[in-house]
Amino acid sequence: MEIRTNTSQLANFLQVCIDKKSHINGKLLHAHILRTGLFADIFLSNRLIELYNKCGRLRTARRVFDKMPHRNLFSWNAMLSAHCKTGDIEEAHKLFVKMPERNDVSWNTLISALVRGGLEQKALNIYYDMNQEGFLPTNFTLASVFSACGALFDLQYGRVSHGFANKIGLDKNIYVGNALLGMYAKCGHVEDAIKAFEDLPEVNEVSFTAIMGVLGDIDRVEEAFDMFRSMCRIGIQIDAISLSSILGVCARNGFNDLGSSVNGQQLHGLTIRLGLEKDLHLSNSLLDMYAKCGDMNSAEMIFDNLLEVSVVSWNVMIGGYGQRYQIKKAIEFMQKMQRFGFEPDEVTYINMLTACLKSGDTETAHEVFNKMASPSLSSWNALLSGYSQIGKHKEALWLFINMQFCNVKGDKTTFAIICSSCASLGLLKGGRQVHAASLKNLFDDDIYVASGLIGMYSKCSKIEVAKCIFDRIKDQDDIVCWNSMIAGLSINNLDLESFVLFKNMLENNMLPTQFSYATVLSSCAKLSSISQGRQMHAQALKDEIINDVVVGSALIDMYSKCGYVDEARLFFEKMPVRNTITWNEMIHGYAQNGHGSEGVALFEEMINQSGEKPDAVTFIAVLTACSHSGLVDYGIMIFNSMQIKHGVEPISDHYACLIDSLGRAGRFSEIEDILDTMPYLNDPILWEVLLSSCRVHLNASLAKRAADELFRMNPSNSAPYVLLANMEICSTDGCLNYIMNKHSVWPDMLLLNLPAQRGKKEKSVHSGQVGNFSNGLIATDAQTSNVAWAVGVELASKGFNFKSDQYEEDKSSDYGSIRQINKPFDPFTRYLVVGPLETIALWLVPSSVTTLSPFPLSEFQSLRT
């Protein structure tokens, strides 16, 4: 009886030590227990294990456990829990295997520890063993299992476990429901995540925080804020974590929505009202929100008032200034950071690299990179990504090669970036090597690598290979790959297939992104299909993405290119948010539809009332509008104001627009003044525009100068031959004679394109040998036969011998092609053929060709008047 009393008192004393984490007093009691011979008491020994674990004395606890003459299930579980809490997973697993018996606590302890330790697959294996041994999972078990499935993106096993949770009635448990929500969100199944939230009979701050993050990730910003308002309305406590989550929504959407900054300011006010502004994590979220919304003044004010700062705080400021192209401020903050005793971490260097590359300062970027003692793969990827984003794809490829020399093995992100660079450069051979390397490293099933490969093969005109890659991975139901395939089809002018694939995506219950809509609307525009474009407009309304500025800009472009410029303007006026791209599309829409005056008026409204800053594309659009409307002097004024008033450096496209405008007006002396001073003399587009204007105004002397420049840059280019021959003065002003005397090598493409009078059916055909090419064909209609015949006579006078070949229409072809017929040919006799040829042309083709088909003339460079 006395011993029992002493045991009870000692147990109470030990509990006090446990509650107060009193290690010293606990050791005194431990010594007393040993002296009095009470160590064999399992209850007291278990209390000692619990005490030492609570005080962080794992080794002492393990010695007590190992010396116990008898142990019960509590002893094993207490020791197992101690090893798991200290992260000693290997020893915990060994202990688990040795346990003579286990209960659900044992299983749950190990499974949750494995998930926390990043050993998710091992956790699922243990869960499988648990089921095999007949143990039913608890809410804690399933919460850990769903977390593991989310981390592994194992949707299939997650769905199976969801079904089992439903079967045993645990799917409505708040802990299970929150974990289930997170699992679906990480696997990209947003609608399932939202349904998991809606199915919860009760919700807490964790549920709301998770669903707000999910909605923010897919840009459903207003719904995320509705959730936050509901959270406040039903009285769930707002804490620093939930506020950080909704601030993250503002930050992610900052540049796309002017309202995000306003909402962020309101949340800042709520933070102060709740007295949470001293929370460092929340303060960093506020900094991030202001930085990503572009309000660096507010961000710097918060930073200056922080009671404590962390490396994260400095990184947010450096990253914010980098996003705003303020490289000097970013460098200044990095220097301050080091002066205050904070060592830059990997994120600091990545932010600095991004800042430098965004500003185009590759030299400083390399200096920052070289300062890193041992650049991680993330740093290499940041530099690669930066080069790719600013269009320096060759440099990105050289950097990738340098990675190999430094024995840095690329990951999925690396291969996705390099695929993009190969695509932009049109490097099919290099792209295939990257594809082979991705197969070797088992990265080809990654959605981002696969998406990059689809893009690369599409841009290299290997659309069938792109389709094969897509067909292999499309069952993953990932929007990134679908978007890449839709874009690939559009790039290859398979616009109807692009539209059909978009429809298939909707049938598979996938939610299109703004990129999906932008691409398919571009396809509708190229098809000039207003009906399909309107279908997409209705679908965007249904998907509640119509207010997205990217989708809105694509809709304006679609309506404009389909000729419905008034509908484009109506939609433009209704847009809640517009950016520079939106204004550019509307101005360009007016220009291409012959409403140049309206385009100019809209440009004036943009610069005077909208607050948007015009960019290079804006000036191309408005200069085109001036050119098409005959507003030549106004166009010159706008051109001259570009750099002075708006800080935009004119590029070759702007000079081309100006030359086109002056050329249409026949003001060639002013064009010659521009040619003598402009810096883009090696741009063939400028000379082609000039040559086209010379053709209209029959300015042979300037036409010859333009042709000389084009021949110098690319002797095999057919455009100058076509334009000179089309001046209809070949026989009188000697343009054709000029070409033949000056150039001994003729292109094997369309050369002469003489306009056929509408309604005329008869065409005469002559063939002959021209230069190094045989079977040259001259086809004319009755009206232009005299000009064409003069060309034929001139060719004969130059020593070009006509062969005895004759051609007629191939009526079996849908394209109106011409085939050879075997009859004696007299070069001075006209042979009439009747057919649907839509243009008159001189073709130069290899002598081995006997049938000039089966492609329409539009496949060639055909210039019509």
C-alpha positions in Angstrom: 0.0 0.0 0.0 2.9 2.4 0.8 4.5 1.7 -2.5 1.3 2.3 -4.4 1.0 5.7 -2.6 4.6 6.6 -3.4 4.0 5.6 -7.0 1.0 7.7 -7.4 2.7 10.7 -5.8 5.8 10.3 -8.0 3.5 10.1 -11.1 1.9 13.4 -10.1 5.2 15.0 -9.5 6.5 13.8 -12.9 3.3 15.2 -14.6 4.1 18.7 -13.1 7.6 18.5 -14.5 6.2 17.5 -17.9 3.8 20.4 -17.9 6.5 22.8 -16.9 9.2 21.2 -19.0 11.3 21.0 -15.9 14.2 18.8 -16.9 16.3 19.3 -13.7 13.5 18.4 -11.3 12.6 15.5 -13.6 16.2 14.1 -13.3 16.0 14.3 -9.5 12.7 12.3 -9.5 14.3 9.9 -12.0 17.2 9.3 -9.5 14.7 8.9 -6.6 12.8 6.3 -8.7 16.0 4.3 -9.3 17.1 4.5 -5.6 13.7 3.2 -4.4 13.6 0.4 -6.9 10.4 1.7 -8.6 12.0 1.7 -12.1 10.2 -1.6 -13.0 6.9 0.2 -12.8 5.8 0.7 -16.4 3.6 3.7 -15.6 6.5 5.6 -14.0 8.9 4.7 -16.8 6.5 5.8 -19.4 6.1 9.1 -17.6 9.9 9.5 -17.6 10.0 8.8 -21.4 7.3 11.4 -21.9 9.2 14.0 -19.7 12.5 13.6 -21.6 10.8 13.7 -24.9 9.0 16.9 -23.9 12.3 18.5 -22.8 14.0 17.5 -26.0 16.2 14.8 -24.4 15.7 12.1 -27.0 18.8 10.1 -26.1 18.0 10.0 -22.4 14.4 9.0 -23.3 15.8 6.2 -25.5 18.1 4.9 -22.6 15.1 4.8 -20.3 13.1 2.9 -23.0 16.0 0.4 -23.7 16.4 -0.3 -20.0 12.8 -1.0 -19.2 12.3 -4.6 -18.2 8.7 -4.5 -19.5 7.1 -2.3 -22.1 3.5 -1.7 -23.1 2.0 -0.2 -26.3 2.2 3.3 -24.8 5.9 2.9 -24.3 6.5 1.9 -27.9 4.2 4.7 -29.2 5.9 7.3 -27.0 9.3 6.4 -28.3 8.1 6.2 -31.9 6.5 9.7 -31.6 9.8 11.1 -30.1 11.9 9.8 -33.1 9.3 11.1 -35.6 9.2 14.6 -34.0 12.9 15.0 -34.2 12.9 13.9 -37.9 14.8 10.7 -37.3 12.5 8.8 -39.7 14.9 5.9 -40.3 15.2 5.0 -36.6 11.4 5.5 -36.2 10.7 3.0 -39.0 13.1 0.5 -37.4 11.3 0.9 -34.1 8.0 0.5 -35.9 9.1 -2.8 -37.4 10.2 -4.2 -34.0 6.9 -3.3 -32.3 5.2 -6.5 -31.0 1.8 -4.9 -31.5 0.5 -1.7 -33.1 -2.7 0.4 -32.9 -4.0 3.2 -35.1 -1.8 5.7 -33.2 1.3 3.8 -34.2 0.3 3.8 -37.9 -0.8 7.4 -37.9 2.4 8.6 -36.2 4.6 7.0 -38.8 2.5 7.9 -41.8 2.2 11.6 -40.9 6.0 11.7 -40.1 6.8 10.3 -43.5 4.6 12.8 -45.2 6.2 15.7 -43.3 9.7 14.4 -44.1 8.9 14.4 -47.9 8.8 10.6 -48.1 5.2 10.5 -49.5 5.5 7.3 -51.5 6.8 5.4 -48.5 3.9 6.9 -46.5 1.4 5.4 -49.0 3.2 2.1 -48.8 2.8 2.0 -45.1 -0.9 3.0 -45.5 -1.3 0.1 -47.8 0.2 -2.3 -45.2 -2.1 -0.7 -42.6 -5.2 -1.7 -44.7 -3.8 -5.2 -45.3 -3.4 -5.8 -41.6 -7.1 -4.9 -41.1 -6.7 -1.4 -39.4 -9.3 1.2 -40.4 -7.8 4.6 -41.2 -8.8 7.5 -39.0 -9.4 11.1 -40.0 -5.7 11.8 -39.2 -4.6 8.9 -41.4 -6.6 10.0 -44.4 -5.6 13.6 -44.0 -1.9 12.5 -44.3 -2.7 10.2 -47.3 -4.4 13.0 -49.2 -1.5 15.3 -48.5 0.9 12.6 -49.9 -1.2 12.1 -53.0 -1.2 15.9 -53.6 2.6 16.1 -53.2 3.0 13.2 -55.6 0.3 14.5 -58.0 -1.1 11.0 -57.7 -4.7 11.8 -58.6 -5.7 8.2 -59.3 -4.7 6.9 -55.8 -6.3 10.1 -54.3 -9.6 9.4 -56.0 -9.5 5.7 -54.7 -8.8 7.0 -51.2 -11.6 9.6 -51.5 -14.0 6.8 -52.4 -12.9 4.8 -49.3 -13.2 7.8 -47.1 -16.8 8.2 -48.4 -17.5 4.6 -47.7 -16.4 4.7 -44.1 -18.1 8.1 -43.5 -15.0 10.2 -43.0 -15.2 12.4 -46.2 -17.3 15.0 -44.3 -14.6 15.3 -41.5 -13.2 18.8 -41.5 -9.5 17.6 -41.4 -10.1 15.0 -44.2 -12.1 17.6 -46.2 -9.4 20.2 -46.0 -6.7 17.7 -47.0 -8.9 16.5 -49.9 -9.4 20.0 -51.1 -5.6 20.6 -51.1 -5.0 17.3 -52.9 -7.3 18.2 -55.8 -5.9 21.7 -56.0 -2.3 20.5 -56.3 -3.3 18.0 -59.0 -4.9 20.8 -61.0 -8.5 19.6 -60.6 -9.9 22.9 -59.4 -13.6 22.1 -59.8 -13.1 18.9 -57.7 -11.4 21.1 -55.1 -14.3 23.6 -55.1 -16.8 20.7 -54.7 -14.8 19.2 -51.8 -15.1 22.6 -50.1 -18.9 22.9 -50.8 -19.5 19.3 -49.5 -18.0 20.2 -46.1 -20.8 20.4 -43.5 -18.7 22.8 -41.4 -15.7 24.9 -42.4 -12.9 26.6 -40.5 -10.1 29.1 -41.3 -8.0 26.3 -42.9 -10.8 25.5 -45.4 -11.3 29.1 -46.4 -7.5 29.8 -46.6 -7.1 26.8 -48.9 -10.0 27.6 -51.2 -9.0 31.2 -51.5 -5.6 30.1 -52.7 -7.1 27.7 -55.2 -9.3 30.3 -56.7 -6.5 32.8 -56.8 -4.3 30.4 -58.7 -6.8 30.2 -61.6 -7.4 33.9 -61.6 -10.9 33.7 -60.2 -10.1 36.7 -58.1 -13.6 38.0 -57.4 -14.7 34.5 -56.2 -11.7 34.4 -53.9 -12.7 37.7 -52.4 -16.3 36.5 -52.0 -14.9 33.6 -50.0 -13.0 36.0 -47.8 -16.1 38.1 -47.3 -18.1 35.0 -46.4 -15.4 34.1 -43.9 -15.8 37.5 -42.2 -19.6 37.4 -42.4 -20.0 34.0 -40.6 -17.6 35.0 -37.9 -14.6 32.7 -38.5 -11.5 34.3 -37.0 -9.3 36.2 -39.4 -5.7 35.4 -38.6 -2.3 36.2 -40.2 -2.4 33.1 -42.3 -5.8 33.8 -43.9 -4.8 37.4 -44.5 -1.6 36.3 -46.1 -3.5 34.0 -48.4 -5.9 36.6 -49.7 -3.0 39.1 -50.1 -1.3 36.5 -52.2 -4.4 36.5 -54.5 -4.0 40.3 -54.9 -0.3 39.9 -55.6 -0.7 37.2 -58.3 -3.3 39.3 -60.1 -1.6 42.6 -59.5 -0.5 43.6 -63.0 -3.7 42.4 -64.6 -6.3 44.1 -62.4 -6.2 47.6 -61.2 -8.7 46.6 -58.5 -6.2 44.3 -56.9 -4.2 47.2 -55.5 -7.4 48.8 -54.1 -8.4 45.5 -52.5 -4.9 45.1 -51.1 -5.0 48.5 -49.5 -8.3 47.6 -47.8 -6.7 44.4 -46.5 -3.8 46.5 -45.3 -6.3 48.6 -43.3 -7.9 45.4 -41.9 -4.4 44.1 -40.8 -3.8 47.3 -38.8 -7.3 47.2 -37.3 -6.8 43.6 -36.1 -3.3 44.5 -34.7 -1.5 42.0 -36.9 0.9 44.4 -38.6 3.8 43.2 -36.4 3.5 39.7 -37.8 6.6 39.3 -40.0 5.1 36.7 -42.3 2.0 38.9 -42.9 4.2 42.0 -43.3 6.2 40.2 -46.0 2.8 39.3 -47.7 1.9 43.0 -47.7 5.3 43.9 -49.2 4.8 41.3 -51.9 1.3 42.5 -52.7 2.4 46.2 -53.1 5.5 45.2 -55.1 3.6 43.0 -57.5 0.9 45.6 -57.9 3.7 48.0 -59.0 3.3 50.3 -55.9 6.9 50.3 -54.8 6.5 53.6 -52.9 4.0 51.9 -50.5 6.2 48.8 -50.4 9.2 50.8 -49.4 7.2 52.7 -46.7 6.1 49.4 -45.1 9.7 48.0 -45.4 11.1 51.1 -43.6 8.6 50.7 -40.7 9.1 47.0 -40.1 10.2 46.3 -36.5 12.1 43.3 -37.8 13.1 42.2 -41.3 14.2 38.9 -42.7 15.9 37.8 -45.9 12.5 37.3 -47.4 11.7 41.0 -46.8 14.8 42.1 -48.7 14.2 39.6 -51.5 10.6 40.9 -52.0 11.9 44.4 -52.4 14.7 43.4 -54.8 12.3 41.3 -56.8 9.7 44.2 -56.9 12.2 46.7 -58.3 13.4 44.1 -60.8 9.8 43.6 -62.1 9.6 47.4 -62.6 12.9 47.4 -64.5 14.5 49.6 -61.8 17.8 47.8 -61.8 19.7 50.5 -59.9 17.2 50.3 -57.0 17.4 46.6 -57.0 21.2 46.7 -56.8 21.0 49.4 -54.1 18.8 47.2 -51.9 21.1 44.2 -52.4 24.0 46.3 -51.2 22.0 47.6 -48.2 21.0 44.0 -47.3 24.7 43.0 -47.1 25.6 46.1 -45.1 22.9 45.2 -42.5 24.4 41.8 -42.0 22.0 39.7 -44.1 23.6 37.2 -46.4 22.0 36.9 -49.9 20.4 33.5 -50.4 19.6 31.7 -53.7 16.3 33.7 -54.1 18.2 37.0 -53.7 20.5 36.1 -56.6 17.6 34.7 -58.7 15.7 38.0 -58.2 18.8 40.0 -59.1 19.4 37.9 -62.2 15.7 38.4 -63.3 16.0 42.1 -62.6 19.1 42.5 -64.8 17.8 40.4 -67.6 14.4 42.1 -67.7 16.3 45.4 -68.1 18.4 43.9 -70.9 21.5 44.3 -68.7 23.1 40.9 -69.5 26.6 42.1 -68.4 25.4 42.8 -64.8 23.4 39.6 -64.8 26.6 37.6 -65.5 28.5 39.5 -62.8 25.8 38.5 -60.3 25.8 35.0 -61.5 29.6 34.8 -61.3 29.5 36.0 -57.6 27.6 32.8 -56.7 30.1 30.4 -55.1 28.2 27.4 -56.4 25.2 28.3 -58.6 22.4 25.9 -58.1 20.3 24.4 -60.9 17.6 27.0 -60.0 20.1 29.8 -60.7 21.1 28.3 -64.0 17.4 28.0 -64.9 16.7 31.6 -63.9 19.5 32.8 -66.2 18.3 30.5 -69.0 14.7 31.7 -68.6 15.8 35.3 -68.5 17.6 35.0 -71.8 14.7 33.2 -73.4 12.2 35.8 -72.2 14.1 38.7 -73.7 14.5 36.9 -77.0 18.2 36.1 -76.6 17.7 32.4 -77.6 21.2 31.8 -79.0 22.7 33.0 -75.7 20.3 30.6 -73.9 21.6 27.7 -76.0 25.2 28.6 -75.4 24.5 28.7 -71.6 22.8 25.3 -71.8 26.0 23.9 -73.5 28.1 25.6 -70.8 25.9 23.8 -68.2 27.0 20.5 -69.7 30.7 21.5 -69.4 30.1 22.4 -65.7 28.6 19.0 -65.1 25.2 20.6 -64.2 22.4 18.2 -65.1 19.3 19.9 -66.3 15.8 19.2 -64.9 12.4 19.4 -66.4 12.4 23.2 -66.2 15.7 23.4 -68.1 14.5 21.2 -71.0 11.2 23.2 -71.2 13.1 26.4 -71.6 15.6 25.0 -74.2 12.7 23.6 -76.2 11.2 27.1 -76.3 14.5 28.6 -77.5 14.9 25.9 -80.2 11.4 26.7 -81.3 12.0 30.4 -81.6 15.2 29.9 -83.6 13.6 27.2 -85.8 16.3 24.7 -84.8 14.7 21.4 -85.7 18.0 19.4 -85.4 18.8 21.0 -82.0 15.2 20.5 -80.9 15.4 16.8 -81.8 18.5 16.5 -79.7 16.7 18.1 -76.7 13.8 15.6 -77.3 16.2 12.7 -77.3 17.8 14.0 -74.0 14.4 14.4 -72.4 13.6 10.8 -73.3 16.9 9.6 -71.8 16.2 11.5 -68.6 12.5 10.3 -68.5 11.3 14.0 -68.7 9.2 13.5 -71.8 6.0 12.8 -69.8 6.4 16.1 -67.9 3.6 18.4 -69.1 5.9 21.5 -69.4 8.6 19.6 -71.4 5.9 18.0 -73.6 4.4 21.4 -74.1 7.8 22.8 -75.1 8.3 19.9 -77.6 4.9 20.4 -79.1 5.7 24.1 -79.6 9.1 23.4 -81.0 7.9 20.9 -83.6 4.9 23.1 -84.5 7.1 26.1 -85.2 9.5 23.9 -87.2 6.4 22.8 -89.4 6.5 19.3 -88.1 2.9 19.3 -86.9 2.4 15.6 -87.2 5.2 14.9 -84.7 3.6 17.5 -82.4 0.3 15.7 -82.7 2.0 12.4 -81.8 3.4 13.9 -78.6 0.1 15.5 -77.7 -1.9 12.3 -78.3 0.4 10.4 -75.9 -0.1 12.9 -73.0 -3.5 14.5 -73.6 -5.1 12.1 -71.1 -3.3 13.9 -68.4 -6.0 16.6 -68.7 -3.5 19.4 -68.4 -4.4 22.7 -70.0 -0.8 23.6 -70.8 -0.4 20.9 -73.4 -3.8 21.5 -74.9 -3.0 25.2 -75.3 0.3 24.3 -77.0 -1.4 22.0 -79.4 -4.1 24.5 -80.2 -1.4 27.2 -80.8 0.6 24.8 -82.9 -2.3 24.1 -85.2 -2.9 27.8 -85.6 0.7 28.6 -86.4 0.6 26.0 -89.2 -2.6 27.6 -90.6 -4.7 24.6 -89.5 -7.1 27.0 -88.0 -10.2 24.9 -88.4 -8.5 22.0 -86.6 -7.4 24.4 -83.9 -11.1 25.4 -83.4 -12.2 21.7 -83.3 -9.5 20.9 -80.7 -10.7 23.7 -78.6 -14.2 22.3 -78.7 -12.8 18.9 -77.7 -11.1 20.5 -74.8 -14.5 21.8 -73.6 -16.1 18.4 -74.1 -13.4 17.0 -71.8 -14.6 19.4 -69.0 -11.4 21.4 -69.1 -11.5 25.1 -68.2 -9.9 27.2 -70.9 -7.4 29.9 -69.9 -7.1 33.3 -71.4 -4.3 31.9 -73.6 -6.7 29.3 -75.0 -9.2 31.9 -75.9 -6.6 34.3 -77.4 -5.3 31.5 -79.7 -8.6 30.1 -80.9 -10.0 33.7 -81.5 -6.9 34.3 -83.6 -7.8 31.2 -85.6 -11.3 32.5 -86.1 -9.9 35.8 -87.3 -7.7 34.1 -89.8 -10.6 32.0 -91.0 -12.7 35.2 -91.2 -15.4 33.2 -89.5 -17.6 35.6 -87.6 -20.0 32.8 -86.6 -17.2 30.8 -84.9 -15.8 33.9 -83.3 -19.2 34.8 -81.8 -19.4 31.2 -80.4 -16.1 31.9 -78.6 -17.4 35.2 -77.4 -20.5 33.4 -75.9 -18.3 30.7 -74.4 -16.0 33.3 -72.8 -19.1 34.9 -71.2 -20.2 31.5 -69.9 -16.7 30.8 -68.4 -16.7 34.3 -66.8 -13.4 35.1 -68.4 -14.8 37.9 -70.7 -13.4 40.7 -68.5 -9.8 39.4 -68.9 -7.8 42.0 -70.8 -6.1 39.3 -72.9 -9.4 37.7 -74.0 -10.9 41.2 -74.6 -8.0 42.2 -76.8 -8.3 39.0 -78.8 -12.0 39.5 -79.3 -11.4 43.1 -80.6 -8.8 41.6 -83.0 -11.2 38.9 -84.2 -14.1 41.3 -84.8 -11.8 43.7 -86.7 -10.3 41.1 -88.9 -13.7 39.7 -89.8 -14.7 43.2 -90.9 -17.0 44.0 -87.9 -15.1 47.0 -86.6 -18.2 48.6 -85.1 -18.8 45.5 -82.9 -15.1 45.6 -82.0 -15.5 49.2 -80.9 -18.7 48.4 -78.9 -16.9 45.6 -77.0 -13.9 47.9 -76.5 -16.1 50.5 -74.8 -17.6 47.9 -72.5 -14.3 46.5 -71.3 -13.8 47.3 -67.5 -10.0 47.2 -67.8 -7.9 48.1 -70.8 -4.2 48.1 -71.4 -1.9 49.2 -74.1 -2.5 46.0 -76.1 -6.2 46.6 -76.1 -5.8 50.2 -77.5 -3.4 48.9 -80.1 -5.8 46.2 -81.3 -8.6 48.7 -81.7 -6.5 51.3 -83.5 -5.1 48.6 -85.8 -8.6 47.3 -86.4 -9.7 50.7 -87.7 -6.5 51.0 -89.8 -7.0 47.6 -91.5 -10.7 48.2 -92.2 -10.1 51.6 -93.9 -11.3 53.7 -91.0 -8.0 55.5 -90.6 -9.5 58.8 -89.3 -11.3 56.9 -86.5 -8.0 55.1 -85.6 -6.2 58.4 -85.4 -8.9 59.9 -83.2 -8.7 56.8 -80.9 -4.9 57.3 -80.7 -5.5 60.9 -79.6 -7.9 59.7 -76.9 -5.4 57.1 -75.7 -2.5 59.5 -75.2 -4.7 62.4 -73.8 -7.3 60.6 -71.7 -6.6 57.0 -70.9 -3.3 57.3 -69.0 -1.9 54.4 -71.0 1.6 54.9 -72.5 1.9 54.1 -76.3 4.5 51.6 -77.3 6.2 50.7 -80.6 3.1 48.7 -81.7 0.8 51.6 -81.0 2.8 53.8 -83.4 2.8 51.1 -86.1 -1.0 50.9 -85.9 -1.6 54.7 -86.0 1.0 55.2 -88.8 -0.8 52.5 -90.8 -4.1 54.3 -90.1 -2.6 57.5 -91.5 -1.2 55.8 -94.5 -4.5 54.1 -95.4 -6.4 57.4 -94.9 -4.1 59.7 -96.8 -3.2 61.6 -93.6 0.4 61.9 -94.7 1.3 65.1 -92.9 -0.3 63.9 -89.7 1.6 60.7 -89.9 4.9 62.6 -90.3 4.0 64.6 -87.2 3.3 61.5 -85.2 6.5 59.9 -86.4 8.5 62.9 -85.3 6.9 62.9 -81.9 7.7 59.3 -81.1 11.0 59.8 -79.5 10.7 63.4 -78.4 7.3 63.2 -76.7 6.8 59.5 -75.9 10.4 58.1 -75.6 9.8 55.4 -78.3 12.7 54.8 -80.6 11.6 54.3 -84.2 12.3 50.9 -85.7 12.3 49.7 -89.3 8.5 48.9 -89.2 7.8 52.6 -88.4 10.0 53.7 -91.3 8.2 51.2 -93.5 4.8 52.7 -92.5 6.1 56.3 -93.2 7.6 55.3 -96.6 4.3 53.6 -97.5 2.4 56.7 -96.6 4.6 59.0 -98.6 4.8 56.5 -101.5 1.0 56.3 -101.7 0.9 60.1 -102.0 3.7 60.0 -104.7 6.1 62.2 -102.5 9.3 60.4 -103.6 11.7 63.3 -103.0 10.8 63.1 -99.2 11.3 59.3 -99.3 14.8 59.8 -100.8 15.6 62.2 -98.0 14.5 59.6 -95.4 16.5 56.8 -97.2 19.7 59.0 -96.9 19.3 59.3 -93.1 17.5 56.2 -91.8 19.5 53.5 -90.0 17.7 50.4 -91.4 18.9 50.2 -94.9 19.4 46.4 -94.7 15.7 45.7 -94.0 14.2 44.2 -97.2 10.6 45.1 -96.2 11.4 48.8 -96.5 12.6 48.4 -100.1 9.7 46.2 -101.1 7.3 48.8 -99.8 9.1 51.4 -101.8 9.2 49.2 -104.9 5.5 48.6 -104.6 4.8 52.4 -104.5 7.1 53.0 -107.5 5.1 50.4 -109.4 1.8 52.3 -108.7 3.3 55.7 -109.7 5.6 54.3 -112.5 8.8 55.7 -110.9 11.3 53.5 -112.8 14.5 55.2 -111.5 13.7 54.8 -107.8 12.3 51.3 -108.5 15.6 50.3 -109.9 17.4 51.6 -106.8 15.1 49.6 -104.6 15.5 46.5 -106.7 19.3 46.8 -106.6 19.1 46.9 -102.8 16.8 43.8 -102.7 19.0 41.9 -105.2 22.1 42.8 -103.1 20.5 41.4 -99.9 18.9 38.3 -101.4 19.4 37.5 -105.1 17.1 34.5 -104.9 14.1 36.6 -103.6 11.3 36.7 -106.2 9.5 39.8 -104.9 11.6 42.4 -106.8 11.3 40.5 -110.0 7.5 40.3 -109.6 7.1 44.0 -108.7 9.4 45.2 -111.5 7.7 43.0 -114.1 4.3 44.2 -112.9 5.0 47.8 -113.7 3.5 47.2 -117.2 6.3 49.2 -118.7 8.7 46.3 -119.3 8.7 46.6 -123.1 8.9 50.4 -123.2 11.0 51.5 -120.2 13.2 48.4 -120.2 12.6 47.1 -116.7 12.7 43.5 -117.8 15.8 44.3 -120.0 17.4 45.9 -116.9 16.8 42.7 -114.8 18.1 40.3 -117.5 21.2 42.4 -118.1 22.0 42.8 -114.4 21.2 39.3 -113.1 22.4 36.1 -114.7 20.7 33.8 -112.2 16.9 33.7 -112.3 14.8 32.5 -109.3 12.9 29.3 -109.7 9.7 30.9 -108.5 6.9 33.1 -109.9 8.4 35.9 -112.0 5.8 37.6 -114.1 2.3 38.4 -112.8 0.2 40.3 -115.3 -3.3 41.3 -114.2 -6.2 39.5 -115.9 -9.3 41.5 -116.6 -12.3 40.2 -114.6 -14.8 38.3 -116.7 -12.2 37.3 -119.3 -11.9 33.5 -119.8 -9.5 33.1 -122.7 -5.8 32.8 -122.0 -2.9 32.2 -124.4 0.0 30.1 -123.3 3.6 30.0 -124.5 6.5 28.1 -123.2 10.2 28.3 -123.7 13.6 27.9 -122.2 14.8 30.8 -120.0 18.4 31.0 -118.6 19.3 27.8 -116.7 15.7 26.8 -116.4 13.4 25.1 -119.0 9.7 25.0 -119.4 9.2 28.7 -118.7 5.6 29.4 -119.1 3.9 32.7 -120.2 0.2 32.8 -119.8 -1.9 35.8 -120.7 -5.5 36.7 -121.4 -6.7 38.5 -124.5 -6.3 42.0 -123.0 -2.7 41.5 -121.9 -1.5 39.3 -124.7 0.2 42.2 -126.5 2.3 43.0 -123.4 3.1 39.3 -122.8 3.9 38.7 -126.4 6.3 41.7 -126.4 8.0 40.0 -123.4 8.2 36.7 -125.3 9.7 38.5 -128.3 12.2 40.3 -126.1 13.2 37.0 -124.5 13.7 35.5 -127.9 15.8 38.4 -129.0 18.1 37.8 -126.0 18.9 34.4 -127.2 16.5 32.4 -125.1 15.3 29.4 -127.2 11.8 28.2 -127.0 11.2 24.5 -126.8 8.5 22.7 -128.7 6.3 22.2 -125.7 2.7 23.3 -125.1 0.5 23.4 -122.1 -3.2 23.3 -121.5 -5.6 23.3 -118.6 -5.7 20.1 -116.5 -9.5 19.8 -116.0 -9.0 16.9 -113.5 -7.5 19.3 -111.0 -9.6 21.5 -108.7 -6.8 24.0 -108.7 -6.9 25.0 -112.4 -3.5 23.7 -113.1 -1.8 23.3 -116.5 -0.4 20.2 -118.0 1.9 19.5 -121.0 0.5 18.4 -124.3 2.5 16.9 -127.2 2.0 19.1 -130.3 4.4 21.0 -132.4 5.0 24.5 -131.0 5.4 27.7 -133.0 6.7 30.5 -130.7 4.9 33.1 -132.9 1.5 31.4 -132.9 -0.9 31.9 -130.1 -2.7 29.0 -128.5 -5.8 29.6 -126.6 -6.8 27.7 -123.5 -9.8 28.2 -121.3 -9.7 27.6 -117.5 -10.3 29.1 -114.1 -6.8 30.4 -113.6 -7.2 33.3 -111.2 -4.0 35.2 -112.2 -1.6 35.5 -115.1 1.9 34.4 -114.4 5.4 33.5 -115.7 6.7 30.4 -113.9 10.3 29.2 -114.1 10.4 25.5 -113.1 13.0 22.7 -113.4 13.1 20.9 -116.7 12.1 17.6 -115.0 8.7 19.0 -114.2 6.0 18.0 -116.8 2.9 19.0 -114.8 2.5 22.4 -113.2 0.2 21.3 -110.4 -1.5 20.5 -108.0 -1.3 23.7 -106.0 -3.2 27.0 -106.3 -1.4 30.1 -107.5 -1.8 31.5 -104.1 0.9 29.2 -102.9 3.3 31.5 -104.8 4.0 35.2 -104.2 1.1 36.6 -106.3 0.7 40.3 -106.3 -2.6 41.5 -107.7 -3.7 45.0 -108.8 
